[in-house]
Structures are given as structure tokens and as C-alpha cells.
Amino acid sequence: MLRTTIHFSLLAIAMVAMSAADGREIKTVKFEVLPSSSVALQFEARKVEWVLGKVRIEGTVTNTGPDNYKWVEVVYTALDRNRNVLGREIWHVSPFDLDSGMRGEVDGDLIYTKGRIPAIIQVDISGDLP
């Protein structure tokens, strides 16, 4: 009985420690917007968090050019310090249509990174013109 009680106590402590680590903001990640990204679509990260062993990104994309896009997509590639790929995900900006001067949101997206916090996140933005 004592052994079972100790086991459950240790399990509870481990679960509390794991949940305390989740949802924490990551301030060490460097963002690189790839040169292949459209010059008129500007990315800005608002928040980067570690959630359940994955990276969660909140960001905005602003259309600073004269063209209207019928959809905009963001590809995130998470890299370690040696530039090895840890994970990659693709999301669409909301709203899908970004007219000149509009801003779209990329919120709550998770990148599976093999349980490791990345050093670098590359951002590749593309859009489709009507």
C-alpha cells in the first residue's frame, strides 16, 4: 500500500512539473524569413510557446504591396543550432484574402519538433494572385 501511495505521489509531482513547463514562452528562437518569400508579404512573430512538446506560433502577415492576394500560406521550418530540420508545418493566413494594406493572423499553430525546442524557425510566405 505504501509503495502504491509513493508511486502515485511521484506521478502527480511529475505531471505538475510537466504541465508547468508547457505553455511557457520561448524567447530564444530566432526567426529567418526566407528570401524566396514575397517581398510584399511581411511576417512578424507575436508569441512563440512550448506546448505539449510542440512549438506554438502566433504571428501576423501584412500585405505591404499594391497587389491583392486570394490566399496566403506560411511554411514554418524548425531547425536546431546545427540547422538540422526538427519539423515543418504549413498554414494559411486568416483571412485567406489579403488585399493591399491588410493584415492576416497565423495563430495557435503547432510544429512537432521531435520534443526539442528549436534554435531557428525559417518562415517562407507565398501567396496566389487572382
N, C-alpha and C positions, 0 to 999 in steps of 0.2 A: 504494500500500500504506500509506504513512504517513497519507494522508488518511483512509482507511478506519479505521485504528487510532485516530486522533484522534476521528473521528466516534463510534465505539463507546465510547471513553473518556468523551466528553461525555454520551452517552446513559446510561451507567452512573452517572455522577455525578448526573444529573437524576433518575434513578429512585430513587437512595438518598435524595436530598433530598425527593422527593415522599413516599416511604414514611415518612420521619422525621416529616413533618408530619401524616400520618394517625395516627389513634388518640390524638391529643392531646386532653386535657380542655379544654373551653370553660368558662371561669368568668365570662364577661361576659354570658351570656344571662340575661335577666330572664323569669321565668315569671309569667303572669297567668291565674288561674283565673277563668273567666267566671261572672258571676252567675247565668246560666241553669243552671249545674251544680247537681246536687242538694246541698243543704246537708249532708246526712249522709254524703256521699262525699268524703273529704279526699284531695287529691293531694300527694305530696311527691317532688320530683326528687332522686335519689341521685347521678346522674352524667350528664353531657352531654359527648359526644365528637364530634370531627370525623373521619369515617372515609370514605375514598374519595370525597370531595366531597359527603358527606351528613352529616346530624346524627343521631347515635345517642343515644337517651334510655333511661336506666334509672330507674324510679320505682316508687312504691307508691301504692296507693289503699286507704284504710282506711274501712270502714263504721262510722261513729260513731253511727248512729241505731238505732232499735228495729226497723226493717223488714229483712227478708231479701230480697236481690236474686237473681234467677235468672241474670242476666248483667249485666256492667258493661262499658261501652265508653268509650274515651278518644279524643277528637279533638284532635290537635295541629295548630296553625296557626303556621307560622314567618313572622315579619314582619321587615322591615328597620327602620332607625331612623325612616323616614317612614311606617311602618305599611303598607307595600305588602306584599302576600302573596307569599312566596317559595315556599311549598309547604304541603301539607296531607295528613295521613295519619290513618287510623282504625285502632285496635287494640282487641282485647278483653283484659280483665284476666284473669290466670291465678291462681287457678281462676276459671271462669266464674261460679260461685255465690259470692256474698259475703254470708254471714249477719251479723247484728248482731255487731260487735266483731271481725270477720275482716279480714285484710289480704291484698290481692292484689298481684301483681307485673306490671309492664309493663317488659319487658327486651328489649334488643337491637333496638329498632325504629328504622328509618332513615327520615328525611324527606329527599326530594330538594329542595334549596333553590336550584336554578339555579347551583350552585357557589359560593354565598355563605354566610358564617356569619351567622345571624340575630341580631338585637339582642333580639328578643322572641319567646317561644313562648307562644301562648294555649292554654289547656287547657280543654276542655269535656268534662265527665263526665256520662254518663247511665246509667241502669240500668233494668231491667224488673222490676217486682214480680210475684210469682207470682199 
